[in-house]
Amino acid sequence: QVQLVESGGGLVQAGGSLRLSCAASGRTFSTYRMGWFRQAPGKEREFVAGINWKTGSTAYADSVKGRFTVSRDNAKNTVYLQMTSLKPEDTAVYYCARRGLFTGQPMAVAQHYETWGQGTQVTVSS
């Protein structure tokens, strides 16, 4: 089994930055990709960013392109989400997710991720 623990959330003013971390523990040797999703109150969970664990290729939602950067540290089994130029509409609970085996599904499809973290709250004040 794999466990994911997010950290780094908090309260920040609009225009500020935060870096989220997601540490994986357990049977992590076959990670295929990691993704970041978020869910705001009253809204559906939405894709934010994803990264292929071996190649490092990335994908982003249009709403965060140019502001957010996803990266990973294979040795630490940790994925990061660097968020800059934050906006009030970025306020949400942010979740990381892991897919262990190869899939042809796009990174943005939440259903194919097998393991999810507990989430970390990000609040951006105007």
TORFI-648662 format. One line per 8 residues: number of its first residue (from 1); their letters; for each residue x, y, z of N, C-alpha, C. Coordinates in steps of 0.05 Angstrom, whole numbers. Example, Ala and Ser with C-alpha at 12.3 -4.5 7.8 and 13.67 -1.06 7.14 Angstrom:
1 = as = 264 -114 156 246 -90 156 264 -66 156 ~ 257 -45 142 273 -21 143 258 1 157
This chain:
1 = qvqlvesg = 17 -24 0 0 0 0 17 25 0 ~ 6 46 -11 19 72 -12 3 92 3 ~ 17 109 18 4 131 32 15 157 22 ~ -2 177 19 5 203 10 -2 224 32 ~ 17 241 38 13 262 58 20 289 46 ~ 0 307 44 5 333 33 12 352 56 ~ 27 373 49 33 394 68 39 420 53 ~ 40 442 68 47 467 55 24 486 50
9 = gglvqagg = 0 478 55 -22 496 51 -23 518 72 ~ -41 537 68 -43 559 87 -58 582 76 ~ -56 605 89 -70 629 81 -49 648 69 ~ -55 659 46 -37 677 32 -53 699 19 ~ -41 722 16 -54 744 1 -52 740 -29 ~ -71 751 -43 -71 750 -72 -44 760 -82 ~ -33 747 -102 -7 754 -112 16 739 -99 ~ 10 726 -77 31 712 -62 37 684 -73
17 = slrlscaa = 54 670 -59 62 643 -67 61 623 -44 ~ 58 598 -52 59 576 -33 71 552 -48 ~ 84 534 -33 93 509 -45 81 486 -29 ~ 66 470 -43 55 446 -32 74 422 -36 ~ 74 404 -17 90 380 -19 71 356 -15 ~ 78 334 -27 63 309 -24 84 287 -22 ~ 86 275 2 106 254 6 92 227 5 ~ 103 209 -11 92 182 -13 109 163 3
25 = sgrtfsty = 95 145 16 109 124 32 96 97 26 ~ 110 76 32 99 50 27 111 38 1 ~ 95 24 -14 105 10 -38 104 30 -61 ~ 124 47 -62 124 69 -82 141 63 -106 ~ 153 39 -109 173 34 -129 162 34 -157 ~ 136 31 -161 125 30 -187 107 53 -194 ~ 113 77 -183 96 100 -189 98 107 -219 ~ 76 111 -232 75 119 -260 72 150 -262
33 = rmgwfrqa = 53 161 -247 50 190 -249 37 199 -223 ~ 40 225 -218 28 238 -195 12 262 -205 ~ -10 267 -192 -26 290 -200 -34 307 -176 ~ -40 332 -182 -52 350 -163 -80 358 -172 ~ -98 357 -154 -126 365 -159 -134 384 -137 ~ -156 398 -141 -166 416 -121 -197 415 -121 ~ -208 422 -98 -237 423 -97 -245 447 -79 ~ -259 466 -91 -269 489 -77 -297 483 -66
41 = pgkerefv = -306 497 -46 -333 491 -35 -354 494 -56 ~ -371 473 -57 -393 474 -76 -386 468 -105 ~ -361 461 -110 -352 455 -137 -341 427 -139 ~ -339 418 -164 -328 391 -170 -298 392 -166 ~ -287 369 -160 -258 367 -159 -247 371 -187 ~ -225 386 -189 -214 392 -216 -184 387 -217 ~ -175 380 -240 -147 375 -245 -131 402 -244 ~ -108 401 -232 -90 424 -231 -65 419 -247
49 = aginwktg = -51 398 -240 -26 392 -254 -18 363 -249 ~ -1 352 -267 8 325 -264 36 322 -275 ~ 49 300 -266 77 296 -275 81 266 -278 ~ 95 258 -300 103 231 -304 127 226 -287 ~ 127 204 -271 148 200 -251 175 195 -263 ~ 176 180 -286 202 173 -298 212 195 -316 ~ 194 205 -333 204 224 -354 203 253 -344 ~ 187 258 -325 184 286 -315 166 303 -333
57 = stayadsv = 153 291 -353 135 307 -369 111 316 -352 ~ 101 340 -359 81 352 -342 56 361 -358 ~ 35 365 -344 11 376 -356 -2 395 -336 ~ -16 415 -346 -28 435 -328 -56 442 -338 ~ -73 449 -319 -99 461 -326 -93 489 -338 ~ -110 497 -356 -107 524 -368 -107 546 -347 ~ -123 542 -326 -126 563 -306 -101 568 -290 ~ -82 549 -290 -58 553 -274 -32 554 -291
65 = kgrftvsr = -34 551 -317 -10 552 -334 4 578 -330 ~ 30 577 -328 46 600 -324 48 610 -296 ~ 32 599 -278 32 607 -250 41 585 -231 ~ 33 560 -238 40 537 -221 60 520 -236 ~ 77 507 -220 97 489 -230 97 463 -213 ~ 95 441 -227 96 415 -213 123 403 -218 ~ 134 391 -197 161 378 -199 161 354 -180 ~ 182 338 -183 184 315 -165 213 310 -157
73 = dnakntvy = 216 297 -134 242 288 -125 240 258 -122 ~ 251 244 -141 247 215 -141 260 202 -116 ~ 282 212 -108 296 201 -85 280 204 -59 ~ 265 225 -57 249 230 -33 220 221 -37 ~ 214 210 -60 186 202 -66 166 225 -59 ~ 174 248 -68 158 272 -62 152 288 -88 ~ 128 297 -90 120 314 -112 112 342 -100 ~ 119 363 -115 115 390 -106 96 405 -125
81 = lqmtslkp = 83 425 -114 67 443 -131 75 471 -122 ~ 91 485 -138 98 512 -132 76 530 -144 ~ 64 546 -127 42 563 -136 50 592 -133 ~ 49 607 -154 55 636 -153 32 652 -164 ~ 34 678 -160 12 696 -169 -15 685 -162 ~ -18 677 -137 -43 665 -129 -66 684 -130 ~ -89 673 -136 -114 689 -139 -135 678 -119 ~ -154 694 -112 -175 684 -93 -189 659 -104
89 = edtavyyc = -191 657 -131 -204 634 -142 -188 608 -141 ~ -163 611 -131 -146 587 -126 -153 574 -99 ~ -169 588 -83 -177 577 -57 -191 551 -60 ~ -180 530 -46 -191 503 -49 -176 485 -30 ~ -186 461 -27 -170 439 -15 -155 426 -38 ~ -129 424 -35 -112 412 -55 -105 383 -47 ~ -108 365 -67 -102 337 -62 -81 328 -82 ~ -63 311 -72 -46 297 -91 -56 269 -94
97 = arrglftg = -49 257 -117 -59 231 -124 -37 216 -139 ~ -38 190 -137 -17 173 -149 -29 151 -166 ~ -17 147 -189 -23 124 -206 1 106 -207 ~ -2 80 -200 21 63 -199 29 51 -226 ~ 10 43 -242 16 28 -266 11 46 -291 ~ 23 38 -313 19 52 -338 -11 54 -345 ~ -18 77 -356 -45 81 -366 -44 99 -390 ~ -63 96 -408 -65 114 -431 -83 137 -426
105 = qpmavaqh = -94 138 -402 -113 159 -395 -97 186 -392 ~ -109 208 -399 -97 234 -395 -93 239 -365 ~ -73 255 -358 -67 261 -330 -91 274 -316 ~ -108 287 -331 -130 302 -318 -153 285 -309 ~ -153 259 -316 -175 242 -309 -171 231 -280 ~ -188 241 -262 -184 234 -234 -189 204 -228 ~ -207 192 -243 -215 165 -236 -193 144 -238 ~ -172 149 -253 -152 129 -257 -129 130 -236
113 = yetwgqgt = -130 150 -218 -111 151 -197 -120 133 -174 ~ -101 118 -163 -108 96 -145 -107 105 -116 ~ -90 124 -110 -86 132 -82 -87 163 -80 ~ -100 172 -59 -104 200 -55 -95 208 -27 ~ -85 233 -25 -78 244 1 -102 255 15 ~ -98 265 39 -121 275 55 -128 304 48 ~ -111 317 33 -116 345 25 -104 365 43 ~ -98 388 32 -88 411 47 -102 436 38
121 = qvtvss = -110 453 56 -126 476 50 -108 499 41 ~ -116 511 19 -103 536 9 -124 557 8 ~ -119 579 21 -138 601 22 -123 626 12 ~ -134 639 -8 -122 663 -19 -141 687 -14 ~ -131 706 1 -148 729 8 -144 751 -12 ~ -165 766 -17 -163 788 -37 -154 814 -24
